[in-house]
């Protein structure tokens, strides 16, 4: 045996040397390396317990995750048509991009929409159009209790906080607002130096966290509020009750995201988790809400004060109206946020299922204020997917005095609807706190785009009004908006949503009793009777 081994030793040595040479040879690794790698991946897939598809289909199962990652981009760039993308279709995004760049926002060959589809809205043209106004209209915000009214533009920047947006995005929006003479809502994240540096007008929004005017335990601080409200750039103050995309839900800002700048702006300790509750501490009843709004106006030195909500219960809003009447106190403006409104992050169930869309919410608020005789004291703003001149005209007909836009303003900044706002990986530097990504946004260029978009869109709205025979917003009527409610049924907005006469809810004719001349619809009569100024409950 020893003799045989000794005789075979040179051959075994040569074989070992050959194998060793092969192992160190790059050609061997080029041929065998991928196979070994796939074998390792397959072994891992078979042993791991997290993904069932990988245990049943090792290696090949990874294709599912790769395709899932690529799906949004494939859908947006290769699958969706011009008119069926969501939340905003390609045509809408394109018109914003073109107006922001100052190019012609025009399309050839006609509409791609199915105009016979139920739910389609039509603006009614006139056989006697009017000249297009050369002066952009303004809306005076300021009721009886306001001593420092503000003239609002027809289109303004809706609520987006510093923190949700990058510092450069906030600066570009405010600079655009300054150049165009319109207002920027700060969002509930407080007033930062990026809001103040350019010098544009601000609507200071205050949410349940009272950021920028809170005590150490998170309550409302009247002294800090008065100091901030006294700033010259703060034109109006807005109390946020609820947001369209997520009404009735609070928020949590994790401690690691509460850096020095965010902590300073929001008035919270650096590095500590901050919780925004779903409810306000300053009121529990409609009467307390109305009284707090009056207190805010006093602390703000007479500047306009309002509140924002996504409408849910008509009965609850009527309860607020009753409190206004009994206290003889009204807000100067109310912003109605539709359920189709945007957000940086929200649970899908809330975005899809909670709250009324803007048409229903706006119409409810407008009719309620008319019915209680307070409409002439309160201005209404509308926010929720406002992006074109047609959107503005539609909302004005439905009861708004002016409109706000958030996502369309983001498009003007360069947003490509990647929908990564909540990941801090925004590819264009708009919705991120990553300095490397934010540096891609040029403030000067984007400010010009924001200003151009707002001006062109308002001019488009005026052009549409003129084509409808209206010299301005005051000439618009509910009969100028038609809605296709069925395959062969088209009705005006006034027919779909029966209007209330001024003060109708307060008169004896508005009792809702059967057979009473001019009685309210049963639903309004029941809600008005059940509404109470000292409770929000629906029971």
Secondary structure, 3 states (H helix, E strand, C coil): CHHHHHHHHHHHHHHHHHHHHHHHCHHHHHHHHHHHHHHHHHHHHHHCCCCHHHHHCCCCCHHHHHHHHHHHHHHHHHHCCCCCCCCCCHHHHHHHHHHHHCCCCCCCCCCCCCCCCCCCEEECCCCCCCCCCCCCCEEEECCCCCCECEEEECEEECCCCECCECHHHHHHHHHHHHHHCCEEECCCCCCCHHHHCCCCEEEEEECCCCCCCECCCCCECHHHHHHHHCCCCEEEEEEECCCHHHCCCCEEECHHHCCHHHHHHHCCCCCCCEEECCCCCCCCCHHHHHHHHHHHHHHCCCEEEEEEECCCCHHHHHHHHHHHHHHCCCCCEEEEECCCCCCCCCCHHHHHHCCCCHHHHHHHHHHHHHHCCCHHHCEEEEECCCCCHHHHHHHHHCCCCEEEECHHHHHHHCCCCCCCCCCCCCCCCCCCCCHHHHCCCCHHHHHHHHHHHHHHHHHHHHHHHHHCCCCCHHHCCHHHEEEEEECCEEEEHHHHCCCCCCCCCCCHHHHCCCCCCCCCCHHHHHHHHHCECCECCCC
